Amino acid sequence: MTDYARLLDEIAEAAREAGEAIRTIVRRGFEVEAKPDSSPVTEADYAAEAIILGALARAAPGLPVIAEEEVAAGRIPAHDDRYFLVDPLDGTKEFVRGGDDYTVNIGLIEAGNPLLGVVFAPATGRLHGGCVGFGSWVDEGKGRNEIRTRGRGAELAAVASKSHLNQTTLDYLKAAVGMCDYVAVGSSLKFCIVAEGKADIYPRASPTSEWDTAAGHAILLAAGGLVDGPDGSPLRYGKHAFINRAFVATSGWKPPRLDRYLEPFGGGGDLPEGL
């Protein structure tokens, strides 16, 4: 039987180490390259991923790791229904612009569902973690504090993507909750904001990669939230090309279906970048 508490501790430390490597590269400066899908990649992405891959090999020997830059290079390990999903630097677009809301994401998938995950924000030092069935927490450098989603009130607040906010998302929000305030945030921090009880809904009406969402998804579930796919069923993993078509995350209430607001989606092989 897996010791999930130990594993969560070890991947949390791996995320911190990867984050420190990113910060070191930020301090000395870096160049930006373009991947075949035109999304940006930097030395920091590669350095962080190498640290995480080494740490996971020690923490969970033999457990496959599907990591963003490895996949981009055509290296996808054989795997069944239990594996890690890793985004070593989520929110690269914001990162290269000098923003602070980028993260290191490590999530564990079992039978198509996120089980545990960590999200570390190197610029602020905030670390979120969670394991489904055991709760979620945030560590701001002084120890872990439990977090929970909030109950749905009369007035709702939303978080949305900073780089990918579109009219479909705004139309959906208006239909789902009426007029409400929203804050645009980069990376998987949006899941964490809902998990901390600071917002009620996070809709994403355009594709993401599964490694963008797995860790934050696990943290939100463990904190009492929900993440639905566009058809209203729970968002699952192991899809074609590791792509989520769209999703809606909430603090625990069932949102309207998103698919009726979406354009037709072909499910092609291009991998979307970031959240």
C-alpha positions as a Markdown table, in Angstrom:
| # | Residue | x | y | z |
|---|---|---|---|---|
| 1 | Met | 0.0 | 0.0 | 0.0 |
| 2 | Thr | 1.3 | 3.4 | -0.9 |
| 3 | Asp | 2.2 | 5.7 | 2.0 |
| 4 | Tyr | 0.5 | 8.8 | 0.5 |
| 5 | Ala | 1.5 | 11.1 | 3.3 |
| 6 | Arg | 5.2 | 10.3 | 2.7 |
| 7 | Leu | 4.8 | 10.6 | -1.0 |
| 8 | Leu | 3.1 | 14.0 | -0.7 |
| 9 | Asp | 5.9 | 15.2 | 1.5 |
| 10 | Glu | 8.5 | 14.1 | -1.0 |
| 11 | Ile | 6.9 | 15.6 | -4.0 |
| 12 | Ala | 6.4 | 18.8 | -2.0 |
| 13 | Glu | 10.1 | 18.9 | -1.4 |
| 14 | Ala | 10.8 | 18.2 | -5.1 |
| 15 | Ala | 8.5 | 21.1 | -6.1 |
| 16 | Arg | 10.4 | 23.4 | -3.7 |
| 17 | Glu | 13.8 | 22.3 | -5.2 |
| 18 | Ala | 12.5 | 22.9 | -8.7 |
| 19 | Gly | 11.2 | 26.3 | -7.7 |
| 20 | Glu | 14.6 | 27.3 | -6.3 |
| 21 | Ala | 16.2 | 26.3 | -9.6 |
| 22 | Ile | 13.7 | 28.5 | -11.5 |
| 23 | Arg | 14.5 | 31.4 | -9.2 |
| 24 | Thr | 18.2 | 31.0 | -9.7 |
| 25 | Ile | 17.7 | 31.2 | -13.4 |
| 26 | Val | 15.4 | 34.2 | -13.1 |
| 27 | Arg | 18.1 | 36.1 | -11.1 |
| 28 | Arg | 20.8 | 35.5 | -13.8 |
| 29 | Gly | 18.5 | 35.9 | -16.8 |
| 30 | Phe | 17.4 | 33.5 | -19.5 |
| 31 | Glu | 16.4 | 33.3 | -23.2 |
| 32 | Val | 13.1 | 32.2 | -24.5 |
| 33 | Glu | 12.7 | 29.5 | -27.2 |
| 34 | Ala | 9.6 | 28.4 | -29.1 |
| 35 | Lys | 8.4 | 24.8 | -29.2 |
| 36 | Pro | 6.9 | 23.3 | -32.3 |
| 37 | Asp | 3.4 | 24.4 | -31.2 |
| 38 | Ser | 4.7 | 28.0 | -30.8 |
| 39 | Ser | 4.4 | 28.0 | -27.0 |
| 40 | Pro | 7.4 | 29.4 | -25.1 |
| 41 | Val | 10.0 | 27.3 | -23.3 |
| 42 | Thr | 13.0 | 28.4 | -21.2 |
| 43 | Glu | 16.0 | 26.9 | -19.5 |
| 44 | Ala | 14.0 | 27.1 | -16.3 |
| 45 | Asp | 11.4 | 24.7 | -17.7 |
| 46 | Tyr | 14.1 | 22.1 | -18.5 |
| 47 | Ala | 16.0 | 22.6 | -15.2 |
| 48 | Ala | 12.9 | 22.2 | -13.1 |
| 49 | Glu | 11.7 | 19.2 | -14.9 |
| 50 | Ala | 15.1 | 17.4 | -14.5 |
| 51 | Ile | 15.0 | 18.0 | -10.8 |
| 52 | Ile | 11.5 | 16.6 | -10.5 |
| 53 | Leu | 12.1 | 13.6 | -12.7 |
| 54 | Gly | 15.1 | 12.6 | -10.4 |
| 55 | Ala | 13.1 | 13.2 | -7.2 |
| 56 | Leu | 10.2 | 11.1 | -8.4 |
| 57 | Ala | 12.5 | 8.3 | -9.5 |
| 58 | Arg | 13.7 | 8.1 | -5.9 |
| 59 | Ala | 10.3 | 8.7 | -4.2 |
| 60 | Ala | 8.3 | 6.2 | -6.3 |
| 61 | Pro | 10.7 | 4.0 | -8.3 |
| 62 | Gly | 9.1 | 2.5 | -11.4 |
| 63 | Leu | 6.1 | 4.8 | -11.4 |
| 64 | Pro | 5.8 | 6.4 | -14.8 |
| 65 | Val | 6.1 | 10.2 | -15.1 |
| 66 | Ile | 4.5 | 12.1 | -17.9 |
| 67 | Ala | 6.1 | 15.5 | -18.0 |
| 68 | Glu | 5.5 | 18.4 | -20.3 |
| 69 | Glu | 8.9 | 18.8 | -21.8 |
| 70 | Glu | 9.5 | 15.1 | -22.1 |
| 71 | Val | 6.3 | 14.8 | -24.0 |
| 72 | Ala | 7.3 | 17.7 | -26.2 |
| 73 | Ala | 10.5 | 15.8 | -27.0 |
| 74 | Gly | 8.5 | 12.7 | -28.0 |
| 75 | Arg | 9.4 | 10.7 | -24.8 |
| 76 | Ile | 6.2 | 9.3 | -23.3 |
| 77 | Pro | 6.8 | 6.4 | -21.0 |
| 78 | Ala | 4.6 | 3.2 | -21.1 |
| 79 | His | 2.0 | 3.6 | -18.5 |
| 80 | Asp | -1.3 | 2.0 | -17.3 |
| 81 | Asp | -3.7 | 3.8 | -15.0 |
| 82 | Arg | -1.3 | 5.0 | -12.3 |
| 83 | Tyr | 1.3 | 7.7 | -13.1 |
| 84 | Phe | 2.5 | 11.2 | -12.4 |
| 85 | Leu | 1.7 | 14.3 | -14.4 |
| 86 | Val | 4.2 | 17.1 | -14.2 |
| 87 | Asp | 4.3 | 20.6 | -15.4 |
| 88 | Pro | 7.7 | 22.0 | -14.3 |
| 89 | Leu | 6.7 | 25.6 | -15.0 |
| 90 | Asp | 3.1 | 26.3 | -15.5 |
| 91 | Gly | 2.2 | 29.8 | -16.7 |
| 92 | Thr | 5.3 | 30.2 | -18.9 |
| 93 | Lys | 3.8 | 33.0 | -20.8 |
| 94 | Glu | 3.3 | 35.0 | -17.6 |
| 95 | Phe | 6.8 | 33.9 | -16.4 |
| 96 | Val | 8.6 | 35.3 | -19.5 |
| 97 | Arg | 6.7 | 38.6 | -19.1 |
| 98 | Gly | 8.0 | 38.9 | -15.5 |
| 99 | Gly | 4.9 | 37.9 | -13.7 |
| 100 | Asp | 4.8 | 36.2 | -10.3 |
| 101 | Asp | 1.9 | 33.8 | -10.8 |
| 102 | Tyr | 3.7 | 30.8 | -12.3 |
| 103 | Thr | 3.9 | 27.5 | -10.6 |
| 104 | Val | 5.5 | 24.0 | -10.3 |
| 105 | Asn | 2.8 | 21.3 | -10.6 |
| 106 | Ile | 3.1 | 17.6 | -9.7 |
| 107 | Gly | 0.1 | 15.4 | -9.6 |
| 108 | Leu | -0.6 | 11.7 | -9.2 |
| 109 | Ile | -3.3 | 10.0 | -11.3 |
| 110 | Glu | -5.0 | 6.7 | -10.4 |
| 111 | Ala | -7.6 | 5.1 | -12.6 |
| 112 | Gly | -8.3 | 8.3 | -14.5 |
| 113 | Asn | -8.7 | 10.5 | -11.3 |
| 114 | Pro | -6.3 | 12.9 | -9.6 |
| 115 | Leu | -5.4 | 11.5 | -6.2 |
| 116 | Leu | -2.8 | 13.9 | -4.8 |
| 117 | Gly | -0.8 | 16.9 | -5.9 |
| 118 | Val | 1.3 | 19.9 | -5.0 |
| 119 | Val | 1.4 | 23.4 | -6.5 |
| 120 | Phe | 4.4 | 25.6 | -5.6 |
| 121 | Ala | 4.6 | 29.3 | -6.5 |
| 122 | Pro | 8.4 | 30.0 | -6.5 |
| 123 | Ala | 8.0 | 33.8 | -6.7 |
| 124 | Thr | 5.9 | 33.9 | -3.4 |
| 125 | Gly | 7.1 | 30.7 | -1.7 |
| 126 | Arg | 3.5 | 29.5 | -1.2 |
| 127 | Leu | 3.1 | 25.8 | -1.4 |
| 128 | His | -0.3 | 24.1 | -1.8 |
| 129 | Gly | -0.8 | 20.4 | -1.3 |
| 130 | Gly | -3.6 | 17.9 | -1.0 |
| 131 | Cys | -4.6 | 14.2 | -1.1 |
| 132 | Val | -8.2 | 13.2 | -1.8 |
| 133 | Gly | -9.7 | 11.8 | 1.3 |
| 134 | Phe | -7.1 | 13.4 | 3.6 |
| 135 | Gly | -7.6 | 17.1 | 3.0 |
| 136 | Ser | -5.6 | 20.1 | 1.6 |
| 137 | Trp | -3.2 | 22.6 | 3.0 |
| 138 | Val | -1.1 | 25.7 | 2.3 |
| 139 | Asp | 2.4 | 26.3 | 3.6 |
| 140 | Glu | 3.6 | 29.9 | 3.4 |
| 141 | Gly | 6.9 | 29.1 | 5.1 |
| 142 | Lys | 5.6 | 28.7 | 8.7 |
| 143 | Gly | 4.1 | 25.3 | 8.5 |
| 144 | Arg | 1.0 | 23.8 | 6.9 |
| 145 | Asn | -2.5 | 25.2 | 7.5 |
| 146 | Glu | -5.6 | 23.3 | 6.4 |
| 147 | Ile | -7.7 | 24.8 | 3.7 |
| 148 | Arg | -11.3 | 24.2 | 2.7 |
| 149 | Thr | -13.7 | 25.5 | 0.1 |
| 150 | Arg | -16.4 | 27.8 | 1.1 |
| 151 | Gly | -20.2 | 27.3 | 1.0 |
| 152 | Arg | -22.1 | 28.9 | -1.8 |
| 153 | Gly | -23.5 | 32.2 | -0.9 |
| 154 | Ala | -25.8 | 34.7 | -2.5 |
| 155 | Glu | -22.9 | 36.5 | -4.3 |
| 156 | Leu | -20.3 | 34.5 | -6.1 |
| 157 | Ala | -16.8 | 35.3 | -7.1 |
| 158 | Ala | -14.9 | 33.8 | -10.0 |
| 159 | Val | -11.3 | 33.3 | -11.1 |
| 160 | Ala | -10.3 | 33.1 | -14.8 |
| 161 | Ser | -7.3 | 32.6 | -17.0 |
| 162 | Lys | -5.1 | 35.7 | -17.5 |
| 163 | Ser | -3.8 | 34.6 | -20.9 |
| 164 | His | -6.8 | 32.6 | -22.2 |
| 165 | Leu | -9.8 | 34.5 | -21.0 |
| 166 | Asn | -12.3 | 34.5 | -23.9 |
| 167 | Gln | -15.9 | 35.6 | -24.6 |
| 168 | Thr | -17.1 | 32.1 | -24.3 |
| 169 | Thr | -15.9 | 32.1 | -20.7 |
| 170 | Leu | -17.6 | 35.4 | -20.0 |
| 171 | Asp | -20.8 | 34.2 | -21.6 |
| 172 | Tyr | -20.8 | 31.0 | -19.5 |
| 173 | Leu | -20.1 | 32.9 | -16.3 |
| 174 | Lys | -23.1 | 35.2 | -17.0 |
| 175 | Ala | -25.3 | 32.2 | -17.7 |
| 176 | Ala | -24.0 | 30.1 | -14.8 |
| 177 | Val | -23.9 | 32.6 | -12.0 |
| 178 | Gly | -25.2 | 35.9 | -13.3 |
| 179 | Met | -23.2 | 39.1 | -13.0 |
| 180 | Cys | -20.2 | 38.5 | -10.7 |
| 181 | Asp | -16.7 | 39.8 | -10.0 |
| 182 | Tyr | -13.8 | 37.8 | -11.4 |
| 183 | Val | -10.0 | 38.0 | -11.0 |
| 184 | Ala | -7.7 | 36.9 | -13.8 |
| 185 | Val | -4.8 | 34.8 | -12.6 |
| 186 | Gly | -2.1 | 32.8 | -14.4 |
| 187 | Ser | -1.2 | 29.1 | -13.9 |
| 188 | Ser | -2.9 | 26.5 | -11.7 |
| 189 | Leu | -3.1 | 29.0 | -8.8 |
| 190 | Lys | -6.8 | 29.4 | -9.8 |
| 191 | Phe | -7.6 | 25.9 | -8.5 |
| 192 | Cys | -5.8 | 26.9 | -5.2 |
| 193 | Ile | -7.8 | 30.1 | -4.9 |
| 194 | Val | -11.0 | 28.2 | -5.0 |
| 195 | Ala | -9.6 | 25.5 | -2.6 |
| 196 | Glu | -8.8 | 28.2 | -0.1 |
| 197 | Gly | -12.3 | 29.5 | -0.1 |
| 198 | Lys | -11.5 | 32.8 | -1.8 |
| 199 | Ala | -13.6 | 32.1 | -4.9 |
| 200 | Asp | -16.5 | 30.0 | -6.0 |
| 201 | Ile | -15.9 | 29.1 | -9.6 |
| 202 | Tyr | -13.2 | 28.8 | -12.2 |
| 203 | Pro | -14.4 | 28.0 | -15.8 |
| 204 | Arg | -12.0 | 27.2 | -18.6 |
| 205 | Ala | -13.6 | 27.3 | -22.0 |
| 206 | Ser | -10.6 | 26.4 | -24.1 |
| 207 | Pro | -8.2 | 23.4 | -24.2 |
| 208 | Thr | -5.5 | 22.7 | -21.6 |
| 209 | Ser | -3.0 | 19.9 | -21.2 |
| 210 | Glu | -3.7 | 17.4 | -18.4 |
| 211 | Trp | -0.4 | 18.2 | -16.7 |
| 212 | Asp | -1.7 | 21.8 | -16.4 |
| 213 | Thr | -4.6 | 20.7 | -14.2 |
| 214 | Ala | -3.8 | 17.4 | -12.4 |
| 215 | Ala | -2.1 | 18.9 | -9.3 |
| 216 | Gly | -4.5 | 21.7 | -8.8 |
| 217 | His | -7.5 | 19.5 | -9.5 |
| 218 | Ala | -6.3 | 17.1 | -6.7 |
| 219 | Ile | -5.9 | 19.9 | -4.2 |
| 220 | Leu | -9.3 | 21.3 | -5.0 |
| 221 | Leu | -11.0 | 17.9 | -4.7 |
| 222 | Ala | -9.3 | 17.2 | -1.4 |
| 223 | Ala | -10.5 | 20.6 | -0.2 |
| 224 | Gly | -14.1 | 19.8 | -1.0 |
| 225 | Gly | -14.4 | 21.2 | -4.5 |
| 226 | Leu | -15.5 | 19.7 | -7.8 |
| 227 | Val | -14.1 | 19.8 | -11.4 |
| 228 | Asp | -16.4 | 18.9 | -14.2 |
| 229 | Gly | -15.7 | 18.3 | -17.9 |
| 230 | Pro | -17.8 | 20.1 | -20.5 |
| 231 | Asp | -20.5 | 17.4 | -20.4 |
| 232 | Gly | -21.0 | 17.9 | -16.7 |
| 233 | Ser | -19.4 | 14.6 | -15.6 |
| 234 | Pro | -16.2 | 14.6 | -13.5 |
| 235 | Leu | -13.1 | 15.6 | -15.4 |
| 236 | Arg | -11.0 | 12.5 | -16.0 |
| 237 | Tyr | -7.4 | 11.8 | -17.2 |
| 238 | Gly | -5.8 | 9.7 | -19.8 |
| 239 | Lys | -7.5 | 11.4 | -22.8 |
| 240 | His | -6.2 | 11.6 | -26.4 |
| 241 | Ala | -2.9 | 13.6 | -26.5 |
| 242 | Phe | -3.4 | 14.4 | -22.8 |
| 243 | Ile | -5.8 | 17.3 | -23.6 |
| 244 | Asn | -8.7 | 18.6 | -21.6 |
| 245 | Arg | -11.3 | 20.2 | -24.0 |
| 246 | Ala | -12.6 | 22.4 | -21.2 |
| 247 | Phe | -13.7 | 22.3 | -17.6 |
| 248 | Val | -15.5 | 24.0 | -14.7 |
| 249 | Ala | -14.0 | 24.0 | -11.2 |
| 250 | Thr | -16.3 | 25.0 | -8.3 |
| 251 | Ser | -16.2 | 25.1 | -4.5 |
| 252 | Gly | -18.4 | 22.1 | -4.3 |
| 253 | Trp | -21.6 | 22.9 | -6.1 |
| 254 | Lys | -22.7 | 21.5 | -9.4 |
| 255 | Pro | -22.4 | 24.1 | -12.2 |
| 256 | Pro | -24.4 | 24.1 | -15.5 |
| 257 | Arg | -22.9 | 22.2 | -18.4 |
| 258 | Leu | -20.2 | 24.0 | -20.4 |
| 259 | Asp | -20.4 | 22.1 | -23.6 |
| 260 | Arg | -23.4 | 24.0 | -25.0 |
| 261 | Tyr | -21.3 | 27.2 | -25.0 |
| 262 | Leu | -18.3 | 25.7 | -26.8 |
| 263 | Glu | -17.2 | 25.7 | -30.5 |
| 264 | Pro | -16.8 | 22.2 | -32.1 |
| 265 | Phe | -13.6 | 20.6 | -31.0 |
| 266 | Gly | -11.6 | 18.2 | -33.1 |
| 267 | Gly | -9.3 | 16.9 | -30.3 |
| 268 | Gly | -6.2 | 17.3 | -32.5 |
| 269 | Gly | -2.7 | 16.7 | -31.3 |
| 270 | Asp | -1.6 | 20.3 | -30.6 |
| 271 | Leu | -0.8 | 20.8 | -26.9 |
| 272 | Pro | -2.1 | 24.0 | -25.4 |
| 273 | Glu | 0.2 | 26.0 | -23.2 |
| 274 | Gly | -0.7 | 27.0 | -19.7 |
| 275 | Leu | -3.7 | 28.1 | -17.8 |
